[in-house]
């Protein structure tokens, strides 16, 4: 069976802001710049519920993050413990 997960590694484009849906679920989004040496591709990443509340505190502009996208289009951000440049 083929693994359909994709890893994206890049830098956060702006600080995260948390918002809440009408049902009270936390959500935040950020842009992620993936640079392959020749060009930069921007991705929109959306975090929900507990991950959104964690992300808004821990993820800042310029931080390096990993995002794992599964075939269900769910993502999980993993913070690389390095300071931004």
JOVENFEN-V936615 format. One record per residue. D_LAST is the distance of its C-alpha to the last C-alpha in Angstrom with 1 decimal. Layout:
# JOVENFEN-V936615
D_LAST / D_LAST
This chain:
# JOVENFEN-V936615
39.7 / 36.6 / 33.2 / 32.0 / 28.6 / 25.5 / 22.0 / 19.1 / 15.6 / 12.8 / 10.2 / 11.7 / 12.7 / 13.9 / 14.8 / 17.9 / 21.3 / 24.2 / 27.6 / 30.9 / 33.6 / 37.2 / 37.9 / 35.2 / 32.6 / 29.0 / 26.9 / 23.4 / 21.6 / 18.3 / 17.2 / 15.4 / 14.2 / 15.5 / 15.1 / 17.8 / 17.2 / 19.9 / 19.2 / 17.2 / 19.2 / 18.7 / 20.2 / 21.5 / 21.2 / 23.7 / 23.9 / 27.3 / 28.9 / 27.4 / 24.3 / 23.7 / 24.3 / 21.9 / 19.2 / 19.3 / 18.7 / 16.1 / 14.0 / 11.7 / 10.1 / 7.0 / 8.2 / 9.7 / 13.4 / 16.7 / 19.6 / 23.1 / 25.7 / 29.3 / 32.4 / 33.1 / 30.0 / 28.6 / 25.0 / 23.2 / 19.5 / 18.1 / 14.9 / 13.0 / 12.5 / 8.9 / 6.5 / 3.8 / 0.0
